[in-house]
Amino acid sequence: MLALTLLLLSTPAPKRPSAAPTAIFVVTPRGQSRLPIVLVDGAPMLQAGALATSLGGRLSVGDGWADLLVATLDFRFLLDAPFVVRGPEEILLPLAAPAVAREQDILLPLQFVAEVLPRILRERYSYDPISARFTESGPPPLVRAPPRQVPRLPNGLLPGHVVVVDPGHGAEDPGNPAPFFPRGLKEKHVNLQIGLLLRTELERQGITVRMTRVADTRPKLRDRARLCSDDCDLFVSLHVDALPKSRRDRESVSGFHTLIIGEENTEDADRVARMENEALRYDRGDADAPTDALGFVLRDLQMNEHLRESAAAGALVQEHLAQVHPGENRGVRQTNILAVLNTARRPALLVEMGFSTNRSDSRVLTSVAGQRALAKALAAAVVDYLKGYERRAGLVATP
């Protein structure tokens, strides 16, 4: 879920002329440009490419977003949505009209130039609505250089990938009862043991790993996925499943499955989500935290953006675990009520590595050999996912 803050613009908007101009003039230390105005459903719009060129910035478009870099600040426009996201703080700024794609260009609302830029960067930019002049003062803005091409790692990956590993539960939250684990061993211990082994395997592959915990501590449930921020590629939460005593098949059900955020809520996926959400009772003051309507909209946008990537990563996790796990491959499932994933801003998974209510699964989960095998399989799945992500994103490196 995109954790964006709605910025309320408290200062009054500048006076507008009675009718939109037919063009604006952009005056910078590099020269003057005339940008024609196009009306879209009555809203005055500017060509984003021409605006980026005149301001010495850079425009990139992909996955339904248009990114405009101006004066070292990133502005992200979700096409056909009436807001712009200002980074890196990811502050949400409302717009009177959405950015739209037209033919070979992106059109941005005139309001972005007339109001947003002069307010955010008032020391650099100003706009005169009477003369329709947008003026830049001071030295030309610095624009970040394109990413430097570097050789690939021995495993074929580009360097720089970041993965967050989240060993579920911890401290006063032991996880599920684990009836077939050795005496004194809880789900929280197994999650941490496999999580630390996974970190070692991923770092051996040249991947940077952030751990939500490295000891018997308990980070808040809703804070865990937030560690996977803009520079992070994947969030992986590790857990052990268990069936209630009321299930007659409790001891016979075995296997592993992966949960991702999505709307196809199955009964079993929601069962797991409710079980994992019980940890919210340890997050005092958070369990009933209100969520505004905008938050739901942004979460849906976030979910749609990352659903495909999360599903691709989940499928690879299932494929690799099937090679080392004696239990059933129970597939990738969707749920939209899983708290630990609902705050995710990047592709995210919750892996149920087996059933503590099954004797065979418990032996795999608690033995040294079984834990190492699971960690290696999970690491191989992450590496394969990152390779596929690089292909889909068109990332290249020097030979």
C-alpha positions as CSV (number, residue, x, y, z in Angstrom):
1,M,0.0,0.0,0.0
2,L,1.3,3.4,-0.9
3,A,2.0,5.2,2.3
4,L,1.5,8.7,0.9
5,T,0.7,11.9,2.9
6,L,-2.0,14.3,1.5
7,L,-0.5,17.8,1.6
8,L,-3.2,20.4,2.2
9,L,-2.2,23.6,0.4
10,S,-3.2,26.2,3.0
11,T,-2.0,29.3,1.2
12,P,-4.5,30.9,-1.3
13,A,-4.1,30.1,-4.9
14,P,-2.7,32.8,-7.2
15,K,-5.2,34.8,-9.2
16,R,-6.0,33.3,-12.6
17,P,-6.9,35.2,-15.7
18,S,-10.5,34.9,-16.7
19,A,-9.6,32.6,-19.6
20,A,-6.7,30.2,-20.1
21,P,-3.9,31.5,-22.3
22,T,-3.2,29.9,-25.6
23,A,0.5,29.4,-24.6
24,I,2.9,30.1,-21.7
25,F,6.5,31.4,-21.9
26,V,9.1,29.5,-19.9
27,V,12.1,31.8,-19.2
28,T,15.2,30.2,-17.8
29,P,19.0,31.0,-17.7
30,R,19.2,28.6,-20.7
31,G,16.8,30.7,-22.8
32,Q,13.1,31.2,-23.5
33,S,10.5,28.7,-24.7
34,R,6.9,29.0,-25.9
35,L,4.7,26.1,-24.8
36,P,1.3,25.8,-26.4
37,I,-1.7,25.0,-24.3
38,V,-4.1,22.2,-25.2
39,L,-7.6,21.9,-23.8
40,V,-8.6,18.5,-22.6
41,D,-12.2,18.3,-21.4
42,G,-12.0,22.0,-20.8
43,A,-8.8,21.8,-18.7
44,P,-5.7,23.6,-19.9
45,M,-2.8,21.2,-20.4
46,L,0.9,21.3,-21.4
47,Q,3.1,18.9,-23.2
48,A,5.2,17.2,-20.5
49,G,8.1,16.5,-22.9
50,A,8.4,20.1,-23.9
51,L,8.2,21.2,-20.3
52,A,11.0,18.8,-19.2
53,T,13.2,20.1,-22.0
54,S,12.6,23.7,-21.2
55,L,13.3,23.2,-17.5
56,G,16.4,21.1,-18.1
57,G,14.6,18.1,-16.5
58,R,13.8,14.6,-17.6
59,L,10.6,12.7,-18.4
60,S,10.1,9.0,-18.2
61,V,6.9,7.0,-18.7
62,G,6.0,3.4,-17.7
63,D,3.4,1.2,-16.0
64,G,0.8,3.9,-16.1
65,W,3.0,6.5,-14.4
66,A,4.8,9.6,-15.8
67,D,7.9,10.7,-13.8
68,L,9.1,14.2,-14.2
69,L,12.5,15.2,-12.7
70,V,12.7,18.9,-12.1
71,A,15.4,20.7,-10.1
72,T,16.5,17.3,-8.5
73,L,12.9,16.7,-7.3
74,D,10.8,13.8,-8.7
75,F,7.1,14.3,-9.5
76,R,5.1,11.2,-10.3
77,F,1.8,11.5,-12.1
78,L,-0.5,8.5,-12.2
79,L,-2.2,8.8,-15.6
80,D,-5.9,9.7,-15.5
81,A,-5.7,10.3,-11.7
82,P,-6.1,13.9,-10.3
83,F,-3.0,14.0,-8.1
84,V,0.8,14.1,-8.3
85,V,3.2,12.4,-5.9
86,R,6.3,14.4,-4.8
87,G,9.3,12.4,-3.8
88,P,11.2,11.2,-2.0
89,E,8.8,11.9,0.9
90,E,6.0,10.7,-1.4
91,I,3.7,13.6,-0.5
92,L,0.4,13.5,-2.4
93,L,-0.6,16.8,-4.1
94,P,-4.2,17.1,-5.5
95,L,-4.7,18.5,-9.0
96,A,-7.8,19.9,-10.6
97,A,-7.3,17.7,-13.6
98,P,-5.3,14.5,-14.2
99,A,-2.3,13.9,-16.4
100,V,-3.2,12.1,-19.6
101,A,-1.5,10.3,-22.4
102,R,-2.2,11.7,-25.9
103,E,-0.7,10.3,-29.0
104,Q,3.1,10.3,-28.4
105,D,3.2,12.6,-25.4
106,I,2.0,13.1,-21.9
107,L,-0.1,16.2,-21.1
108,L,0.1,17.8,-17.7
109,P,-2.4,20.2,-16.2
110,L,-1.3,23.9,-16.4
111,Q,-2.0,24.0,-12.7
112,F,1.2,22.1,-12.1
113,V,3.3,24.9,-13.6
114,A,1.1,27.8,-12.4
115,E,0.7,26.7,-8.8
116,V,2.5,23.5,-7.7
117,L,6.0,24.2,-8.9
118,P,6.0,27.9,-7.7
119,R,4.8,26.7,-4.2
120,I,7.2,23.7,-3.8
121,L,10.2,25.5,-5.3
122,R,9.3,29.1,-4.6
123,E,13.0,30.2,-4.4
124,R,13.6,28.9,-8.0
125,Y,10.3,29.3,-9.9
126,S,7.5,31.9,-10.2
127,Y,4.5,32.3,-12.5
128,D,2.7,35.4,-13.6
129,P,-0.8,34.5,-14.7
130,I,-1.3,37.8,-16.4
131,S,1.6,37.5,-18.8
132,A,1.6,33.7,-18.7
133,R,5.3,33.7,-17.9
134,F,7.0,31.0,-15.9
135,T,10.4,32.2,-14.8
136,E,13.3,30.3,-13.4
137,S,15.9,32.2,-11.3
138,G,19.3,31.1,-10.1
139,P,21.7,28.6,-11.6
140,P,20.4,25.9,-13.9
141,P,19.0,22.9,-11.8
142,L,21.1,19.8,-11.5
143,V,19.7,16.7,-13.1
144,R,20.8,13.3,-12.0
145,A,22.8,11.4,-14.5
146,P,21.4,8.2,-15.9
147,P,22.4,5.1,-13.9
148,R,25.9,4.1,-14.7
149,Q,26.1,0.8,-16.5
150,V,28.0,-1.8,-14.5
151,P,29.0,-5.5,-15.1
152,R,26.6,-8.2,-13.9
153,L,27.3,-10.4,-10.9
154,P,28.4,-14.0,-11.4
155,N,24.8,-15.1,-11.0
156,G,23.7,-12.8,-13.8
157,L,22.1,-10.2,-11.6
158,L,22.9,-6.5,-11.7
159,P,24.4,-5.3,-8.4
160,G,22.3,-3.1,-6.1
161,H,19.2,-5.3,-5.4
162,V,17.7,-5.0,-1.9
163,V,15.4,-7.5,-0.3
164,V,13.7,-7.3,3.1
165,V,13.4,-10.5,5.0
166,D,10.8,-10.6,7.8
167,P,10.9,-13.5,10.3
168,G,7.3,-13.5,11.6
169,H,6.3,-13.0,15.2
170,G,8.9,-12.6,18.0
171,A,9.3,-11.8,21.7
172,E,5.9,-12.0,23.5
173,D,4.3,-13.2,20.3
174,P,5.4,-16.8,19.9
175,G,3.3,-17.6,16.8
176,N,1.2,-20.7,16.5
177,P,1.3,-23.5,19.2
178,A,3.5,-25.9,17.1
179,P,2.5,-29.1,18.8
180,F,5.1,-31.2,16.9
181,F,8.1,-28.9,17.4
182,P,10.7,-30.0,20.0
183,R,10.0,-28.8,23.5
184,G,10.6,-25.1,23.9
185,L,10.9,-24.4,20.2
186,K,8.2,-22.0,18.9
187,E,7.2,-20.7,15.5
188,K,9.0,-17.4,16.2
189,H,12.3,-19.3,16.6
190,V,11.9,-21.3,13.4
191,N,11.0,-18.2,11.4
192,L,14.1,-16.4,12.7
193,Q,16.4,-19.3,12.2
194,I,15.4,-19.7,8.5
195,G,15.3,-16.0,8.0
196,L,19.0,-15.6,9.1
197,L,20.0,-18.5,6.9
198,L,18.1,-16.9,4.0
199,R,20.0,-13.6,4.6
200,T,23.3,-15.5,4.4
201,E,22.3,-17.1,1.1
202,L,21.1,-13.9,-0.5
203,E,24.2,-11.9,0.6
204,R,26.3,-14.7,-0.9
205,Q,24.4,-13.9,-4.2
206,G,25.3,-10.2,-3.9
207,I,21.9,-9.1,-2.7
208,T,21.6,-6.5,0.1
209,V,19.3,-7.8,2.9
210,R,17.4,-5.9,5.5
211,M,16.1,-7.9,8.4
212,T,13.0,-6.8,10.3
213,R,14.5,-8.6,13.3
214,V,17.7,-10.5,14.0
215,A,16.8,-11.5,17.6
216,D,13.8,-12.4,19.7
217,T,12.2,-9.0,19.3
218,R,8.8,-8.0,17.9
219,P,8.6,-5.2,15.4
220,K,5.0,-3.9,15.0
221,L,3.1,-5.8,12.4
222,R,2.3,-2.7,10.2
223,D,5.9,-1.4,10.4
224,R,7.6,-4.5,8.9
225,A,6.7,-4.0,5.2
226,R,7.5,-0.3,5.4
227,L,11.2,-1.3,5.6
228,C,10.9,-2.2,2.0
229,S,10.9,1.3,0.6
230,D,11.6,2.8,-2.9
231,D,15.1,1.2,-3.2
232,C,13.8,-2.2,-2.2
233,D,12.8,-4.9,-4.7
234,L,10.9,-7.5,-2.6
235,F,9.5,-8.0,0.9
236,V,9.4,-11.7,2.1
237,S,7.7,-12.5,5.4
238,L,8.4,-16.0,6.8
239,H,5.8,-18.0,8.8
240,V,4.6,-21.5,9.7
241,D,1.0,-22.5,9.2
242,A,-1.2,-24.4,11.7
243,L,-4.7,-25.8,11.7
244,P,-7.1,-25.5,14.6
245,K,-8.0,-28.4,16.8
246,S,-11.5,-28.4,15.4
247,R,-10.2,-29.6,12.1
248,R,-10.4,-33.4,11.8
249,D,-7.7,-33.4,9.1
250,R,-5.5,-31.3,11.3
251,E,-2.5,-33.7,11.4
252,S,-2.8,-35.0,7.9
253,V,-2.6,-31.6,6.0
254,S,0.9,-30.7,5.0
255,G,2.6,-28.4,2.5
256,F,3.6,-24.9,1.8
257,H,1.9,-21.9,0.2
258,T,2.5,-18.2,-0.5
259,L,0.1,-15.3,0.1
260,I,0.1,-12.0,-1.8
261,I,-2.2,-9.0,-1.6
262,G,-5.1,-9.4,-4.0
263,E,-8.9,-9.6,-4.2
264,E,-9.3,-13.3,-4.9
265,N,-9.9,-14.1,-1.2
266,T,-10.2,-17.8,-0.8
267,E,-11.5,-19.4,2.5
268,D,-8.1,-20.9,3.3
269,A,-6.2,-17.7,2.4
270,D,-8.5,-15.7,4.7
271,R,-8.0,-18.3,7.4
272,V,-4.3,-17.8,7.3
273,A,-4.7,-14.0,7.2
274,R,-6.9,-14.0,10.3
275,M,-4.4,-16.3,12.1
276,E,-1.4,-14.0,11.2
277,N,-3.5,-10.9,12.0
278,E,-3.9,-12.1,15.6
279,A,-0.4,-10.6,16.2
280,L,-2.1,-7.2,16.0
281,R,-3.2,-7.6,19.6
282,Y,0.4,-7.1,20.6
283,D,0.5,-3.7,18.7
284,R,-1.3,-1.7,21.3
285,G,-3.1,1.3,19.8
286,D,-2.6,0.1,16.2
287,A,-5.2,-2.7,15.8
288,D,-8.1,-0.2,15.3
289,A,-6.1,2.5,13.5
290,P,-8.5,4.3,11.2
291,T,-8.0,4.3,7.4
292,D,-9.4,7.1,5.4
293,A,-11.1,6.8,2.0
294,L,-8.0,8.2,0.2
295,G,-5.9,5.5,1.9
296,F,-8.2,2.8,0.4
297,V,-7.9,4.3,-3.0
298,L,-4.1,4.5,-2.8
299,R,-3.9,1.0,-1.5
300,D,-5.9,-0.3,-4.4
301,L,-3.6,1.6,-6.8
302,Q,-0.6,0.1,-5.1
303,M,-2.1,-3.4,-5.1
304,N,-2.8,-3.3,-8.8
305,E,0.6,-2.0,-9.6
306,H,2.5,-4.7,-7.7
307,L,0.1,-7.7,-8.0
308,R,1.7,-9.0,-11.1
309,E,5.3,-8.8,-9.6
310,S,4.2,-10.4,-6.3
311,A,2.4,-13.2,-8.2
312,A,5.6,-13.8,-10.3
313,A,7.8,-14.0,-7.2
314,G,5.3,-16.2,-5.4
315,A,5.1,-18.7,-8.2
316,L,8.9,-19.0,-8.2
317,V,8.9,-19.5,-4.4
318,Q,6.4,-22.4,-4.8
319,E,8.4,-23.9,-7.7
320,H,11.7,-23.9,-5.7
321,L,10.3,-25.0,-2.4
322,A,8.6,-28.0,-4.2
323,Q,12.1,-29.3,-5.0
324,V,13.1,-29.7,-1.3
325,H,9.8,-29.9,0.6
326,P,8.1,-33.2,1.1
327,G,4.6,-31.6,1.6
328,E,2.0,-30.5,-0.9
329,N,2.6,-27.5,-3.2
330,R,-0.5,-25.5,-2.2
331,G,0.1,-22.6,-4.6
332,V,-0.1,-18.9,-4.5
333,R,-3.2,-17.4,-3.0
334,Q,-4.6,-13.8,-2.7
335,T,-6.1,-12.0,0.3
336,N,-6.7,-8.4,1.0
337,I,-6.9,-8.6,4.8
338,L,-3.4,-9.6,5.7
339,A,-2.1,-6.7,7.9
340,V,1.7,-7.4,7.4
341,L,1.3,-7.0,3.6
342,N,-1.3,-4.3,3.5
343,T,1.3,-1.6,4.3
344,A,3.7,-2.9,1.5
345,R,4.7,-0.3,-1.0
346,R,6.7,-2.8,-3.1
347,P,6.1,-6.4,-4.3
348,A,5.5,-8.5,-1.2
349,L,5.0,-12.1,-0.1
350,L,4.1,-14.1,3.0
351,V,5.5,-17.6,2.8
352,E,3.9,-20.3,5.0
353,M,6.8,-22.8,5.0
354,G,4.9,-25.8,6.3
355,F,2.4,-26.9,9.0
356,S,3.5,-27.2,12.6
357,T,0.4,-29.4,13.1
358,N,1.9,-32.0,10.7
359,R,4.7,-34.3,11.9
360,S,6.6,-34.5,8.6
361,D,6.5,-30.7,8.0
362,S,7.6,-30.1,11.5
363,R,10.7,-32.3,11.0
364,V,11.7,-30.3,8.0
365,L,11.0,-27.0,9.7
366,T,13.0,-27.8,12.8
367,S,16.0,-29.8,11.5
368,V,19.3,-28.1,10.6
369,A,19.3,-29.8,7.1
370,G,15.6,-28.9,6.5
371,Q,16.1,-25.2,7.4
372,R,19.1,-24.9,5.2
373,A,17.3,-26.6,2.3
374,L,14.3,-24.2,2.7
375,A,16.6,-21.2,2.9
376,K,18.5,-22.1,-0.2
377,A,15.3,-22.8,-2.1
378,L,13.9,-19.4,-1.1
379,A,17.1,-17.6,-2.1
380,A,17.1,-19.3,-5.5
381,A,13.5,-18.2,-6.0
382,V,14.4,-14.6,-5.1
383,V,17.4,-14.6,-7.5
384,D,15.2,-16.0,-10.3
385,Y,12.5,-13.4,-9.6
386,L,15.1,-10.5,-9.7
387,K,16.5,-11.8,-13.0
388,G,12.9,-11.9,-14.5
389,Y,12.3,-8.4,-13.1
390,E,15.4,-7.1,-14.8
391,R,14.2,-8.6,-18.1
392,R,10.7,-7.1,-17.7
393,A,12.1,-3.7,-16.8
394,G,14.6,-3.7,-19.6
395,L,17.6,-3.2,-17.3
396,V,21.0,-3.6,-19.1
397,A,24.6,-3.8,-18.2
398,T,28.0,-3.7,-19.9
399,P,29.2,-7.0,-21.3
